[in-house]
Amino acid sequence: MLPDYLVPAKYHITPVEQQPMEAEKEASFTQGKRKLSDFEPDILIGVSDSGKSRNMLLEEHDRHIKDRLFRAMKIEAFVHLLNDLQAEGEIDAQKLSQIMAEKTKAINEAGNEIWLNLITREKNNPIFYTLGED
């Protein structure tokens, strides 16, 4: 918006303040809710006037959603496994952090090699996998 000193006085519009009605205050979904679990009934049961779910995540429009959910479950299972191994004393925190650092370094180096190949186009074939028979 323009500053007041650049707008002639005849064009100034005074803002009209509206007082919120009590019904609107009560209809607020965030009133008194602090955690995601407090919103769970509103998210899962919410239905619009036409009968369709308001939560698009619950409807399977994405053809890759099962793959992503499966990957998320594998990551969560791996985290639980590492936590259990650490709790039982099978692997210590220092060794775990060393393994993670080594794997992170290897992944980053592979990613850098892929990006470099994308920029320079030195190789036309895939870098880290083959499409032929082994």
C-alpha positions as CSV (number, residue, x, y, z in Angstrom):
1,M,0.0,0.0,0.0
2,L,1.0,3.6,-0.5
3,P,1.9,5.8,2.5
4,D,-0.7,8.2,3.7
5,Y,1.3,11.3,2.6
6,L,1.3,10.1,-1.1
7,V,-2.5,9.5,-1.2
8,P,-4.8,12.6,-1.5
9,A,-7.1,13.1,1.4
10,K,-10.2,12.6,-0.8
11,Y,-9.1,8.9,-1.4
12,H,-8.6,7.9,2.2
13,I,-10.8,5.1,3.3
14,T,-11.3,4.6,7.0
15,P,-11.2,0.9,7.9
16,V,-14.3,-0.5,9.5
17,E,-13.7,-2.7,12.4
18,Q,-16.0,-5.7,12.8
19,Q,-16.6,-7.2,16.2
20,P,-16.3,-11.0,16.1
21,M,-19.6,-12.7,17.0
22,E,-19.8,-15.2,19.9
23,A,-20.7,-18.0,17.5
24,E,-17.5,-17.4,15.5
25,K,-15.4,-17.5,18.7
26,E,-16.9,-20.8,19.7
27,A,-16.4,-22.3,16.2
28,S,-12.7,-21.7,16.3
29,F,-10.9,-25.1,16.0
30,T,-7.7,-23.8,17.7
31,Q,-9.3,-22.5,20.9
32,G,-7.7,-24.2,23.8
33,K,-5.9,-26.8,21.7
34,R,-2.1,-27.2,22.0
35,K,-1.2,-30.6,20.7
36,L,-1.8,-32.5,17.5
37,S,-3.7,-35.2,19.5
38,D,-6.2,-32.5,20.4
39,F,-6.9,-31.9,16.7
40,E,-7.3,-35.6,15.9
41,P,-11.1,-35.7,16.0
42,D,-11.4,-32.6,13.8
43,I,-8.9,-34.0,11.3
44,L,-10.1,-37.6,11.0
45,I,-13.9,-37.1,11.3
46,G,-14.2,-33.8,9.4
47,V,-16.7,-34.0,6.6
48,S,-17.8,-31.2,4.3
49,D,-21.4,-30.5,3.4
50,S,-21.2,-32.5,0.2
51,G,-20.2,-35.6,2.2
52,K,-16.6,-35.7,1.1
53,S,-13.7,-36.0,3.6
54,R,-12.0,-32.7,4.3
55,N,-8.7,-34.5,4.9
56,M,-7.2,-35.3,1.5
57,L,-4.4,-37.3,3.1
58,L,-6.9,-40.0,4.0
59,E,-8.0,-40.4,0.4
60,E,-5.7,-42.3,-1.9
61,H,-5.2,-39.9,-4.8
62,D,-1.5,-40.4,-4.8
63,R,-0.3,-43.5,-6.6
64,H,3.0,-43.5,-4.6
65,I,1.5,-43.1,-1.1
66,K,1.9,-46.8,-0.3
67,D,5.6,-46.8,-1.2
68,R,6.2,-43.7,0.9
69,L,4.3,-45.1,3.9
70,F,6.2,-48.4,3.6
71,R,9.5,-46.5,3.5
72,A,8.5,-44.5,6.5
73,M,7.6,-47.7,8.4
74,K,11.0,-49.2,7.5
75,I,12.7,-46.1,8.8
76,E,10.7,-46.2,12.0
77,A,11.4,-49.9,12.5
78,F,15.1,-49.3,11.9
79,V,15.1,-46.5,14.5
80,H,13.4,-48.8,17.1
81,L,16.0,-51.5,16.3
82,L,18.9,-49.2,16.8
83,N,17.4,-47.9,20.1
84,D,16.8,-51.4,21.3
85,L,20.4,-52.4,20.4
86,Q,21.7,-49.4,22.2
87,A,19.6,-50.1,25.3
88,E,20.8,-53.7,25.4
89,G,24.4,-52.6,25.1
90,E,25.0,-54.4,21.8
91,I,26.2,-51.2,20.2
92,D,27.4,-48.1,22.0
93,A,26.5,-44.5,21.1
94,Q,30.0,-43.7,19.9
95,K,30.1,-46.7,17.5
96,L,26.6,-45.8,16.2
97,S,27.6,-42.2,15.5
98,Q,30.8,-43.4,13.8
99,I,28.7,-45.7,11.5
100,M,26.3,-42.9,10.8
101,A,29.1,-40.5,9.9
102,E,30.7,-43.0,7.5
103,K,27.4,-43.8,5.8
104,T,26.5,-40.1,5.6
105,K,29.9,-39.3,4.0
106,A,29.4,-42.1,1.5
107,I,25.9,-41.0,0.6
108,N,27.1,-37.4,0.2
109,E,30.0,-38.4,-2.0
110,A,27.7,-40.5,-4.2
111,G,25.3,-37.6,-4.4
112,N,28.1,-35.2,-5.4
113,E,29.2,-37.6,-8.2
114,I,25.6,-37.8,-9.5
115,W,25.3,-34.0,-9.5
116,L,28.7,-33.6,-11.2
117,N,27.6,-36.1,-13.9
118,L,24.3,-34.2,-14.3
119,I,26.2,-31.0,-14.9
120,T,29.0,-32.3,-17.1
121,R,27.1,-35.1,-18.9
122,E,30.3,-37.2,-18.9
123,K,28.4,-40.5,-18.6
124,N,25.2,-41.4,-20.3
125,N,24.7,-44.7,-18.4
126,P,23.4,-44.8,-14.8
127,I,26.1,-44.4,-12.3
128,F,25.1,-46.6,-9.4
129,Y,23.0,-49.3,-11.1
130,T,22.8,-51.3,-14.3
131,L,19.8,-52.0,-16.4
132,G,21.2,-55.2,-17.9
133,E,21.3,-58.7,-16.5
134,D,24.0,-59.4,-13.8
